[in-house]
Amino acid sequence: MSTHHQIIVIGGGNAGISVAAQLLNKNKSLDIAIVEPSDNHYYQPAWSLVGAGIFNKAKTVRKESSVIPKGATWIKDAVSSFLPETNTLKLASGNQLQYDYLIVAPGIQLNWGEVKGLKENLGKNGVCSNYDFRYADYTWECIQHTKSGKAIFTNPHTPVKCGGAPQKIMYLATDYFAKQGIADKIQTEMWSGGSRVFGVPKYEEVLKKIIEKRKIKFSFFQKLVEIDGENKKAKFVGIGTANEGVETWVDFEMIHVTPPQSAPDFVKTSPIANGAGWVDVDKYSLQHVKYPNIFSLGDASSLPTSRTGAAVRKQAPVLVKNLFSLMQGKPLEAKYDGYTSCPVVTGYGKLVLAEFDYNNQPTETFPFNQAKERWSMFMLKRYILPWLYWNKILPGKM
């Protein structure tokens, strides 16, 4: 195995694969290696639909080998540490790699262990999560088996990938309960570490109306700290100025947990991380603020926008252009404006397509008001986006 590569990409997810593919599409002679330990590659945006019983889980996974771009070298290993002063990576296997340019895109880390009892109860006792491939279909079991009592949904106090996902499954569940004629027997609640329903006022307004209509109870500034699966209880601790430290035990019939998340440990403790643990890059150029031959995009980066695949789709071409400029000794002129998209599924056949930038200003694609529940946008998410992901985005064609 060669120990030196012109460009090393850390991460074989959406960000790493699509960037590597775009680079090779423009210059097939590039020496690119992708460091990724996983056997499988997942289309995670569909897991909310799996949890609602309307998407086949098996269609969200493919072999990692099938998505590695032709011409790239796959190094099936994990990074353990960075030595940016010498352009070196240490791997979990003990090997070392050297690079001329580095692209850091390892994704986000799910910290299940931060909630006492969560790992032990996940997939049983009414404790579910669409954030794990193994258990996404158990969410559907929980929704179907809930006939009364409380259906609890959580949103952590940390950034998460796909910020709308904790709410999407809640809206789908309440729509299912209504269709079964049992909505009045179930109290649906969202316990959130955040401070509001949605960060963009235009879309928040329509979501608030849905919440009011379906009588969903929201509790903000709440941190899930413990799951007692046997007794079907969840413990929350207040993290706001008004409720800091206040403990609350809540009974549940089902609880959908979105786990606390962070940059991967090997990033958090590295010289390339900022104080919060994310890869410290300029938010417009995606270039590292200290090490000019390092770039980052996607969930592990410090970019102050919602962590979504749609954001990656806009970040990737900016990074590619700027990396080529750097290699040619030219100024880095491509700029990322913070665009991201959150297709908020609000029910079976209903979706609000939120698109916005760094300033939380709507940047909509379609010539109609997207702050409205639409069947057409649901069809986009259900059928078109998965096809585009496998056939266009990963191969670097869009």
C-alpha positions as CSV (number, residue, x, y, z in Angstrom):
1,M,0.0,0.0,0.0
2,S,1.3,3.4,-1.0
3,T,1.9,5.6,2.1
4,H,1.7,8.9,0.1
5,H,-1.2,10.3,-1.9
6,Q,-1.7,13.6,-3.6
7,I,-5.2,14.0,-2.1
8,I,-6.5,12.1,0.8
9,V,-10.3,12.2,1.6
10,I,-11.3,11.2,5.1
11,G,-14.8,9.7,5.0
12,G,-16.7,7.5,2.5
13,G,-20.1,9.0,3.1
14,N,-22.0,11.5,0.9
15,A,-19.5,14.3,1.3
16,G,-16.3,12.3,0.8
17,I,-17.5,10.2,-2.1
18,S,-19.2,13.1,-4.0
19,V,-16.2,15.4,-3.7
20,A,-13.7,12.6,-4.7
21,A,-16.0,11.8,-7.7
22,Q,-16.2,15.5,-8.8
23,L,-12.4,15.9,-8.6
24,L,-11.8,12.8,-10.7
25,N,-14.5,13.8,-13.2
26,K,-12.5,17.0,-13.8
27,N,-9.0,15.3,-13.8
28,K,-8.7,11.5,-14.0
29,S,-5.0,11.7,-13.4
30,L,-5.4,12.8,-9.8
31,D,-4.0,10.4,-7.1
32,I,-6.9,10.3,-4.6
33,A,-7.2,7.9,-1.6
34,I,-10.4,7.6,0.5
35,V,-10.0,6.5,4.1
36,E,-13.2,4.8,5.2
37,P,-13.5,1.8,7.6
38,S,-17.2,0.9,6.9
39,D,-18.3,-2.1,4.7
40,N,-21.6,-0.4,3.8
41,H,-22.8,3.0,2.6
42,Y,-26.3,4.3,3.7
43,Y,-28.8,6.7,2.2
44,Q,-29.8,8.0,5.6
45,P,-32.5,10.6,4.6
46,A,-34.9,7.7,3.9
47,W,-34.8,6.4,7.4
48,S,-37.6,8.7,8.5
49,L,-39.8,7.1,5.9
50,V,-38.6,3.6,7.0
51,G,-39.7,4.5,10.5
52,A,-43.1,5.4,9.1
53,G,-43.5,2.1,7.2
54,I,-43.3,3.6,3.7
55,F,-39.8,2.8,2.6
56,N,-37.9,-0.4,2.3
57,K,-34.9,-0.3,4.6
58,A,-32.9,-2.7,2.3
59,K,-33.0,0.0,-0.4
60,T,-31.1,2.4,1.8
61,V,-27.9,0.4,1.9
62,R,-25.2,-0.6,-0.6
63,K,-21.7,-2.0,-0.4
64,E,-19.1,0.8,0.2
65,S,-17.1,-0.7,-2.6
66,S,-19.9,0.0,-5.1
67,V,-19.7,3.8,-4.5
68,I,-16.0,4.3,-4.4
69,P,-15.3,6.4,-7.6
70,K,-13.3,4.7,-10.4
71,G,-9.7,5.8,-10.1
72,A,-9.8,6.4,-6.4
73,T,-7.9,4.1,-3.9
74,W,-10.0,2.9,-1.0
75,I,-8.1,2.5,2.2
76,K,-10.3,0.4,4.5
77,D,-9.1,1.8,7.8
78,A,-9.9,4.6,10.3
79,V,-8.0,7.7,11.2
80,S,-6.8,7.9,14.7
81,S,-4.9,11.2,14.7
82,F,-3.7,14.1,12.6
83,L,-0.2,15.5,12.3
84,P,-0.9,18.5,10.1
85,E,2.5,20.1,10.5
86,T,4.0,17.2,8.6
87,N,1.0,16.4,6.4
88,T,0.6,13.0,8.1
89,L,-2.3,10.9,9.2
90,K,-2.1,8.1,11.8
91,L,-4.5,5.2,11.2
92,A,-6.1,2.8,13.6
93,S,-4.1,-0.1,12.1
94,G,-0.9,1.7,13.1
95,N,0.0,2.7,9.5
96,Q,0.7,6.3,8.5
97,L,-0.3,8.2,5.4
98,Q,1.1,11.4,4.0
99,Y,-0.7,13.8,1.7
100,D,-0.3,17.0,-0.3
101,Y,-3.9,18.0,0.2
102,L,-6.4,16.7,2.8
103,I,-10.2,16.8,2.7
104,V,-11.9,16.0,6.0
105,A,-15.4,14.6,5.7
106,P,-15.9,11.8,8.3
107,G,-19.5,12.8,9.2
108,I,-20.9,13.2,12.6
109,Q,-20.7,10.9,15.7
110,L,-23.8,9.6,17.4
111,N,-23.2,9.6,21.2
112,W,-25.7,7.0,22.4
113,G,-23.8,6.5,25.6
114,E,-24.4,10.0,26.8
115,V,-28.0,9.0,27.8
116,K,-28.0,6.4,30.6
117,G,-29.9,3.3,29.6
118,L,-30.4,4.3,26.0
119,K,-28.1,1.7,24.3
120,E,-29.5,-1.1,26.5
121,N,-33.1,-0.3,25.6
122,L,-32.8,0.7,22.0
123,G,-34.9,-1.6,19.8
124,K,-37.2,-2.8,22.7
125,N,-39.5,-1.5,25.5
126,G,-40.9,1.1,23.1
127,V,-37.5,2.9,22.7
128,C,-36.7,3.6,19.1
129,S,-34.6,5.8,16.8
130,N,-34.4,6.4,13.1
131,Y,-30.8,7.4,13.5
132,D,-29.6,3.8,13.4
133,F,-30.1,1.5,10.4
134,R,-30.6,-1.5,12.7
135,Y,-33.6,0.0,14.5
136,A,-35.4,2.3,12.0
137,D,-38.1,-0.3,11.3
138,Y,-38.6,-0.8,15.0
139,T,-39.9,2.8,15.0
140,W,-42.7,1.7,12.7
141,E,-43.5,-1.2,15.1
142,C,-43.7,1.3,18.0
143,I,-46.0,3.7,16.1
144,Q,-48.4,0.8,15.2
145,H,-48.5,-0.6,18.7
146,T,-49.1,2.7,20.4
147,K,-52.9,2.9,21.1
148,S,-52.9,5.3,24.1
149,G,-50.6,7.1,26.6
150,K,-47.7,9.3,25.6
151,A,-45.7,9.2,22.4
152,I,-42.5,11.1,23.2
153,F,-40.0,12.5,20.6
154,T,-36.7,14.0,21.5
155,N,-34.3,16.5,20.0
156,P,-30.9,16.9,21.7
157,H,-29.1,20.0,22.9
158,T,-26.3,19.4,20.3
159,P,-26.2,20.0,16.6
160,V,-27.6,17.0,14.7
161,K,-27.5,15.7,11.1
162,C,-30.7,16.5,9.4
163,G,-32.1,18.9,11.9
164,G,-35.7,18.3,10.8
165,A,-35.5,14.5,11.3
166,P,-36.5,14.5,15.0
167,Q,-39.8,16.3,14.0
168,K,-40.5,14.5,10.7
169,I,-41.2,11.2,12.4
170,M,-43.3,12.9,15.0
171,Y,-45.5,14.5,12.3
172,L,-45.8,11.1,10.5
173,A,-46.7,9.4,13.8
174,T,-49.5,11.9,14.6
175,D,-50.8,11.6,11.1
176,Y,-50.9,7.9,11.5
177,F,-52.7,8.2,14.9
178,A,-55.3,10.5,13.3
179,K,-55.9,8.1,10.4
180,Q,-56.4,5.3,12.9
181,G,-58.9,7.4,14.8
182,I,-56.9,7.3,18.1
183,A,-55.2,10.7,18.1
184,D,-57.4,11.8,21.0
185,K,-56.1,8.9,23.1
186,I,-52.4,9.7,22.6
187,Q,-50.5,12.7,23.9
188,T,-47.7,13.5,21.5
189,E,-44.8,15.5,23.0
190,M,-41.5,16.9,21.7
191,W,-38.8,17.4,24.4
192,S,-36.2,19.5,22.8
193,G,-32.8,20.9,23.8
194,G,-33.4,23.8,21.5
195,S,-35.3,27.1,21.9
196,R,-37.8,27.1,19.1
197,V,-39.6,24.9,16.6
198,F,-37.6,25.9,13.5
199,G,-34.9,28.5,12.9
200,V,-36.5,30.1,9.8
201,P,-39.6,32.1,10.6
202,K,-41.3,31.5,7.2
203,Y,-41.3,27.7,7.8
204,E,-41.7,27.9,11.5
205,E,-45.1,29.6,11.1
206,V,-46.6,26.7,9.1
207,L,-45.1,24.1,11.4
208,K,-46.5,25.8,14.5
209,K,-50.0,25.7,12.9
210,I,-49.6,21.9,12.4
211,I,-48.4,21.5,16.0
212,E,-51.4,23.4,17.3
213,K,-53.9,21.5,15.1
214,R,-52.5,18.2,16.2
215,K,-52.2,19.3,19.9
216,I,-48.6,18.4,20.1
217,K,-46.9,19.6,23.3
218,F,-43.4,21.1,23.0
219,S,-41.0,21.4,25.9
220,F,-37.8,23.5,25.2
221,F,-34.4,23.6,26.9
222,Q,-34.7,20.0,27.9
223,K,-31.9,17.4,27.9
224,L,-32.6,13.7,27.9
225,V,-30.3,12.1,30.4
226,E,-31.8,8.6,31.2
227,I,-34.1,5.9,29.9
228,D,-35.8,3.4,32.2
229,G,-37.1,1.0,29.6
230,E,-38.6,-1.5,31.9
231,N,-40.8,1.0,33.6
232,K,-41.2,3.1,30.4
233,K,-39.9,6.4,31.9
234,A,-37.6,9.0,30.6
235,K,-35.6,11.5,32.6
236,F,-35.0,15.1,31.4
237,V,-32.9,17.9,32.9
238,G,-33.6,21.5,32.2
239,I,-30.8,23.4,30.5
240,G,-32.3,26.9,30.2
241,T,-31.8,29.9,32.5
242,A,-35.4,29.4,33.9
243,N,-35.3,25.6,34.3
244,E,-31.6,24.8,34.7
245,G,-31.1,21.6,36.7
246,V,-34.8,20.9,37.1
247,E,-35.3,17.1,36.7
248,T,-38.5,15.7,35.2
249,W,-39.5,12.0,34.7
250,V,-41.9,11.4,31.9
251,D,-44.0,8.3,31.3
252,F,-44.1,7.0,27.7
253,E,-45.7,4.3,25.6
254,M,-43.1,4.9,22.9
255,I,-40.1,7.3,22.8
256,H,-38.2,8.2,19.6
257,V,-34.7,9.3,20.6
258,T,-32.4,11.5,18.6
259,P,-29.1,11.0,20.3
260,P,-26.6,13.8,21.2
261,Q,-24.1,14.3,18.4
262,S,-20.7,15.7,17.9
263,A,-17.7,15.6,15.6
264,P,-15.9,12.2,15.8
265,D,-13.5,11.9,18.7
266,F,-10.4,11.7,16.5
267,V,-11.4,15.1,15.1
268,K,-12.4,16.7,18.4
269,T,-9.1,16.1,20.0
270,S,-7.0,17.1,17.0
271,P,-5.0,20.2,16.1
272,I,-7.4,20.9,13.2
273,A,-10.5,21.3,15.4
274,N,-11.9,24.5,16.8
275,G,-12.9,25.0,20.5
276,A,-16.2,23.1,19.9
277,G,-14.5,20.2,18.3
278,W,-15.4,20.8,14.6
279,V,-12.9,21.0,11.7
280,D,-12.1,24.7,11.8
281,V,-12.7,26.1,8.2
282,D,-13.6,29.4,6.7
283,K,-17.3,29.3,6.2
284,Y,-17.1,30.6,2.6
285,S,-14.1,28.9,1.1
286,L,-14.2,25.7,3.2
287,Q,-10.4,26.0,3.6
288,H,-8.9,25.4,7.0
289,V,-8.1,28.6,8.9
290,K,-4.6,27.5,9.9
291,Y,-3.5,24.8,7.5
292,P,-4.2,25.9,3.9
293,N,-3.8,22.5,2.3
294,I,-6.7,21.1,4.4
295,F,-10.4,21.5,3.5
296,S,-13.6,20.2,5.1
297,L,-17.2,19.9,4.3
298,G,-20.3,18.1,5.6
299,D,-21.3,17.2,9.2
300,A,-17.9,17.4,10.9
301,S,-17.0,20.8,9.6
302,S,-17.5,24.0,11.5
303,L,-19.8,25.5,8.8
304,P,-22.6,27.2,10.7
305,T,-25.5,25.7,8.8
306,S,-27.9,22.8,9.1
307,R,-26.1,19.5,8.5
308,T,-27.9,18.0,5.5
309,G,-27.1,16.2,2.3
310,A,-28.5,19.2,0.4
311,A,-25.9,21.4,2.1
312,V,-23.1,19.0,1.0
313,R,-24.4,19.1,-2.6
314,K,-23.7,22.9,-2.6
315,Q,-20.5,22.7,-0.6
316,A,-18.8,20.1,-2.7
317,P,-18.4,22.1,-6.0
318,V,-17.1,25.1,-4.0
319,L,-14.5,22.9,-2.3
320,V,-13.5,21.3,-5.7
321,K,-13.1,24.7,-7.4
322,N,-11.1,26.1,-4.5
323,L,-8.8,23.1,-4.2
324,F,-8.0,23.2,-7.9
325,S,-7.3,27.0,-7.5
326,L,-4.9,26.3,-4.6
327,M,-3.1,23.6,-6.6
328,Q,-2.7,26.0,-9.5
329,G,-1.5,28.9,-7.2
330,K,-4.6,30.9,-7.9
331,P,-6.8,32.9,-5.4
332,L,-9.7,30.9,-3.9
333,E,-12.7,32.7,-5.4
334,A,-15.6,30.1,-5.0
335,K,-17.9,30.9,-2.1
336,Y,-20.5,28.8,-0.2
337,D,-23.4,30.9,1.0
338,G,-24.6,28.5,3.7
339,Y,-27.4,27.0,1.5
340,T,-29.1,24.0,3.1
341,S,-32.4,22.3,2.6
342,C,-34.7,20.4,5.1
343,P,-37.6,18.5,3.5
344,V,-39.9,18.5,6.5
345,V,-42.3,15.6,6.1
346,T,-45.5,16.6,7.9
347,G,-47.6,13.5,7.1
348,Y,-48.3,10.8,4.6
349,G,-48.1,12.6,1.3
350,K,-47.3,16.0,2.8
351,L,-44.0,17.9,2.9
352,V,-42.8,21.4,3.6
353,L,-39.6,22.0,1.6
354,A,-37.4,24.4,3.6
355,E,-34.4,25.9,1.8
356,F,-32.3,28.7,3.4
357,D,-28.9,30.2,3.7
358,Y,-26.5,31.4,6.4
359,N,-28.8,34.3,7.2
360,N,-31.8,32.0,7.6
361,Q,-33.2,33.6,4.5
362,P,-35.3,31.4,2.3
363,T,-33.5,30.4,-1.0
364,E,-36.2,28.4,-2.7
365,T,-35.8,26.3,-5.8
366,F,-39.4,26.2,-7.1
367,P,-41.6,29.0,-8.4
368,F,-44.2,28.6,-5.6
369,N,-44.5,29.2,-1.9
370,Q,-42.6,26.3,-0.3
371,A,-43.9,27.1,3.2
372,K,-46.9,25.0,2.5
373,E,-47.6,21.3,2.8
374,R,-47.4,19.8,-0.7
375,W,-47.9,16.3,-2.1
376,S,-45.5,17.1,-5.0
377,M,-42.7,17.8,-2.6
378,F,-43.4,14.5,-0.7
379,M,-43.1,12.7,-4.1
380,L,-39.7,14.5,-4.6
381,K,-38.4,13.1,-1.3
382,R,-40.0,9.7,-1.6
383,Y,-39.0,8.9,-5.2
384,I,-36.8,11.5,-6.9
385,L,-34.1,12.3,-4.2
386,P,-33.1,8.7,-3.5
387,W,-32.6,8.1,-7.3
388,L,-30.6,11.4,-7.6
389,Y,-28.4,10.4,-4.7
390,W,-27.3,7.0,-6.0
391,N,-27.2,8.0,-9.7
392,K,-26.1,11.6,-9.8
393,I,-24.8,13.0,-6.5
394,L,-22.5,10.2,-5.5
395,P,-21.0,9.9,-9.0
396,G,-20.3,13.6,-8.9
397,K,-22.6,14.5,-11.7
398,M,-24.6,17.2,-9.7
